[in-house]
Amino acid sequence: MSSVSIDCVLFDLDGTLVDSAQDLLAATNQVLARMGREPLGLEAFRPIVSKGARAMLALAFPDLNADERERMVPELLEHYAAAIAGHSVAFDGIESLLQRIERAGLRWGIVTNKPEALARSVVHAMGWSDRCAVLIGGDTLVAKKPDPSQLLHACELLKTTPERCVYVGDDERDVQAARAAGMASIIALWGYREAHDDPARWGGDRSIATPLELCFGLADGFGRDKY
């Protein structure tokens, strides 16, 4: 990892800061119901949440081709937006972590592939709107993760450099984007993963099992030690 002290922690949203699986499942099941199909269960659905709406629809409609499922994306997102964050909660330890970041005088922000308007609604529901220093969504720019442009744009808005940030996420695309941006990456092991996913092979700079592990081992206040 970089030898430069960090001044900002950037996070993925779903599967990293927020457990949104139940709300996204409800929206997916509404699409299934309209098509006269049986609902999905949370156990099967949860591992693919970080892969996005298209992965959710691929699980729900494996018999349809990609173009047919693509036409369902707006409907899925409309159902989700109508009842966003009804059951979504911050993962255990996240609020304490954010408070420690803030007490250390550092900033934190969000870079997600979720559409920006939906991401802002979730952040508002969590009570974080006035605390989040930057939010970049999947449609904020033309490209999204694993492309590094979202992370680089966040740095521009924060008037900092990738070397002075770390990115925390639960998906391999998060590690790929951080590496391409020249930013240290932290793998959130509490997030959403399929059985075949192996975070040890993703090449992240560090893996953590709980949010507060991000603070452990930093000797001079969060972020003031050298990564």
C-alpha positions as CSV (number, residue, x, y, z in Angstrom):
1,M,0.0,0.0,0.0
2,S,1.0,3.6,-0.4
3,S,3.4,5.2,2.1
4,V,1.4,8.5,1.9
5,S,-1.0,9.3,4.8
6,I,-4.6,9.1,3.6
7,D,-7.1,11.9,3.9
8,C,-10.2,10.3,2.5
9,V,-11.9,6.8,2.6
10,L,-14.1,6.0,-0.4
11,F,-16.7,3.2,-0.1
12,D,-18.8,1.1,-2.4
13,L,-22.4,1.3,-1.3
14,D,-24.4,-2.0,-1.6
15,G,-22.7,-4.8,0.2
16,T,-20.1,-2.5,1.8
17,L,-21.9,0.3,3.7
18,V,-25.5,-0.8,3.3
19,D,-27.3,-4.2,3.4
20,S,-29.9,-3.5,0.7
21,A,-30.6,-7.1,-0.4
22,Q,-34.2,-7.3,1.0
23,D,-35.3,-4.2,-0.8
24,L,-33.7,-5.2,-4.1
25,L,-35.2,-8.7,-3.8
26,A,-38.7,-7.2,-3.3
27,A,-38.3,-5.2,-6.5
28,T,-37.1,-8.2,-8.4
29,N,-40.0,-10.3,-7.1
30,Q,-42.4,-7.6,-8.3
31,V,-41.1,-8.1,-11.8
32,L,-41.4,-11.8,-11.4
33,A,-45.0,-11.5,-10.2
34,R,-46.0,-9.4,-13.2
35,M,-44.6,-12.2,-15.4
36,G,-46.6,-14.8,-13.4
37,R,-43.5,-16.4,-12.0
38,E,-42.6,-17.7,-8.5
39,P,-40.6,-15.3,-6.2
40,L,-37.0,-15.7,-5.4
41,G,-35.8,-16.4,-1.9
42,L,-33.2,-14.2,-0.1
43,E,-30.7,-17.0,0.3
44,A,-30.3,-17.5,-3.5
45,F,-30.6,-13.8,-4.3
46,R,-28.3,-12.2,-1.7
47,P,-24.9,-13.4,-3.2
48,I,-25.5,-11.6,-6.5
49,V,-26.6,-8.2,-5.2
50,S,-23.3,-6.5,-5.7
51,K,-23.3,-7.5,-9.4
52,G,-26.1,-5.1,-10.1
53,A,-29.6,-5.1,-11.7
54,R,-28.7,-7.2,-14.7
55,A,-27.3,-10.0,-12.6
56,M,-30.5,-9.9,-10.5
57,L,-32.6,-10.2,-13.6
58,A,-30.3,-13.0,-15.0
59,L,-31.0,-15.0,-11.8
60,A,-34.7,-14.3,-11.9
61,F,-35.1,-15.0,-15.7
62,P,-32.4,-17.5,-16.7
63,D,-34.5,-18.5,-19.7
64,L,-34.6,-15.1,-21.3
65,N,-31.8,-13.6,-23.4
66,A,-29.8,-10.5,-22.4
67,D,-31.8,-8.2,-24.6
68,E,-35.1,-9.3,-23.1
69,R,-33.8,-8.9,-19.6
70,E,-32.3,-5.5,-20.5
71,R,-35.8,-4.2,-21.2
72,M,-36.8,-5.1,-17.7
73,V,-34.1,-3.0,-16.0
74,P,-36.2,0.2,-15.9
75,E,-39.1,-1.7,-14.4
76,L,-36.9,-3.2,-11.7
77,L,-35.4,0.1,-10.8
78,E,-38.8,1.8,-10.7
79,H,-40.1,-0.7,-8.2
80,Y,-36.9,-0.3,-6.2
81,A,-37.1,3.5,-6.2
82,A,-40.8,3.4,-5.0
83,A,-39.8,1.7,-1.8
84,I,-36.2,2.4,-1.5
85,A,-34.4,1.6,1.8
86,G,-37.6,0.3,3.4
87,H,-35.6,-2.6,4.9
88,S,-32.1,-1.5,4.1
89,V,-29.7,-0.9,7.0
90,A,-26.1,-0.1,7.6
91,F,-24.0,-3.2,8.2
92,D,-22.9,-3.7,11.8
93,G,-20.0,-1.5,12.7
94,I,-20.4,0.9,9.8
95,E,-21.8,3.8,11.8
96,S,-19.0,3.4,14.3
97,L,-16.4,3.4,11.5
98,L,-17.8,6.5,9.9
99,Q,-17.8,8.3,13.2
100,R,-14.1,7.4,13.8
101,I,-13.2,8.6,10.3
102,E,-14.9,11.9,11.1
103,R,-13.4,12.3,14.5
104,A,-10.0,11.9,12.9
105,G,-10.7,14.9,10.7
106,L,-10.8,12.8,7.5
107,R,-13.4,12.7,4.8
108,W,-15.4,9.8,3.4
109,G,-17.4,9.3,0.3
110,I,-19.2,6.8,-1.9
111,V,-18.4,5.5,-5.4
112,T,-21.0,3.0,-6.6
113,N,-22.3,1.5,-9.8
114,K,-25.9,2.1,-8.5
115,P,-27.6,5.0,-10.4
116,E,-26.7,8.2,-8.7
117,A,-30.3,9.3,-7.9
118,L,-31.0,5.9,-6.2
119,A,-27.7,6.0,-4.4
120,R,-28.6,9.5,-3.0
121,S,-32.0,8.3,-1.9
122,V,-30.3,5.4,0.1
123,V,-27.8,7.8,1.6
124,H,-30.5,10.2,2.6
125,A,-32.5,7.3,4.2
126,M,-29.4,6.4,6.2
127,G,-29.0,10.0,7.4
128,W,-25.7,10.5,5.7
129,S,-26.4,13.2,3.2
130,D,-24.7,16.0,5.1
131,R,-21.7,13.7,6.1
132,C,-20.8,12.1,2.8
133,A,-18.1,14.3,1.1
134,V,-18.7,13.0,-2.4
135,L,-21.1,10.6,-4.1
136,I,-20.4,9.2,-7.6
137,G,-23.0,6.9,-9.1
138,G,-23.0,4.4,-12.0
139,D,-24.5,7.0,-14.4
140,T,-22.6,10.0,-13.1
141,L,-20.0,9.4,-15.9
142,V,-20.0,7.5,-19.1
143,A,-17.9,4.7,-17.6
144,K,-18.2,2.8,-14.3
145,K,-16.3,0.2,-12.3
146,P,-14.1,-1.6,-13.0
147,D,-13.1,1.5,-15.1
148,P,-11.2,3.8,-12.7
149,S,-12.8,7.0,-13.9
150,Q,-15.4,7.2,-11.1
151,L,-12.6,7.0,-8.5
152,L,-10.5,9.5,-10.3
153,H,-13.4,11.9,-10.6
154,A,-14.1,11.6,-6.9
155,C,-10.5,12.6,-6.2
156,E,-10.9,15.6,-8.5
157,L,-14.0,16.8,-6.6
158,L,-12.3,16.2,-3.3
159,K,-9.1,18.0,-4.5
160,T,-7.0,15.1,-3.4
161,T,-5.0,12.4,-5.2
162,P,-5.6,8.6,-5.5
163,E,-2.5,8.0,-3.3
164,R,-4.2,9.8,-0.4
165,C,-7.4,7.7,-0.6
166,V,-8.3,4.1,0.0
167,Y,-11.3,2.4,-1.6
168,V,-13.4,-0.2,0.3
169,G,-15.6,-2.6,-1.6
170,D,-17.0,-6.1,-1.6
171,D,-16.6,-7.0,-5.3
172,E,-13.7,-7.8,-7.5
173,R,-14.6,-4.8,-9.7
174,D,-13.9,-2.6,-6.8
175,V,-10.3,-3.9,-6.5
176,Q,-9.8,-3.6,-10.2
177,A,-11.0,0.0,-10.3
178,A,-8.9,1.0,-7.4
179,R,-5.8,-0.7,-8.9
180,A,-6.3,1.1,-12.2
181,A,-6.8,4.4,-10.4
182,G,-3.6,3.9,-8.4
183,M,-5.5,3.8,-5.1
184,A,-5.2,1.3,-2.3
185,S,-8.0,-1.2,-2.1
186,I,-9.7,-2.8,1.0
187,I,-11.9,-5.9,0.5
188,A,-15.0,-5.9,2.7
189,L,-15.5,-9.6,3.5
190,W,-18.9,-9.1,5.0
191,G,-20.4,-8.2,1.6
192,Y,-22.2,-10.1,-1.1
193,R,-20.3,-12.9,-2.8
194,E,-21.2,-15.9,-4.9
195,A,-19.8,-19.3,-3.8
196,H,-17.1,-19.3,-6.6
197,D,-15.8,-15.8,-5.7
198,D,-12.4,-16.0,-4.0
199,P,-11.4,-12.6,-2.6
200,A,-7.9,-13.9,-1.9
201,R,-7.4,-14.0,-5.7
202,W,-8.6,-10.4,-6.3
203,G,-5.3,-8.7,-5.5
204,G,-6.6,-6.3,-2.9
205,D,-4.1,-4.6,-0.6
206,R,-6.0,-5.8,2.5
207,S,-9.1,-7.8,3.4
208,I,-11.1,-7.0,6.5
209,A,-13.8,-9.2,8.1
210,T,-15.5,-6.3,10.0
211,P,-15.7,-2.5,9.4
212,L,-13.7,-1.6,12.5
213,E,-10.8,-3.6,11.3
214,L,-10.1,-0.7,9.0
215,C,-9.0,1.2,12.0
216,F,-7.0,-1.4,13.8
217,G,-3.2,-1.2,13.6
218,L,-3.1,2.5,12.7
219,A,-0.9,3.9,15.4
220,D,-1.5,7.7,15.3
221,G,-5.3,8.0,14.8
222,F,-7.2,6.7,11.9
223,G,-5.5,7.5,8.6
224,R,-2.5,9.3,10.2
225,D,-0.3,6.3,10.2
226,K,1.4,5.2,6.9
227,Y,-0.4,2.6,4.8
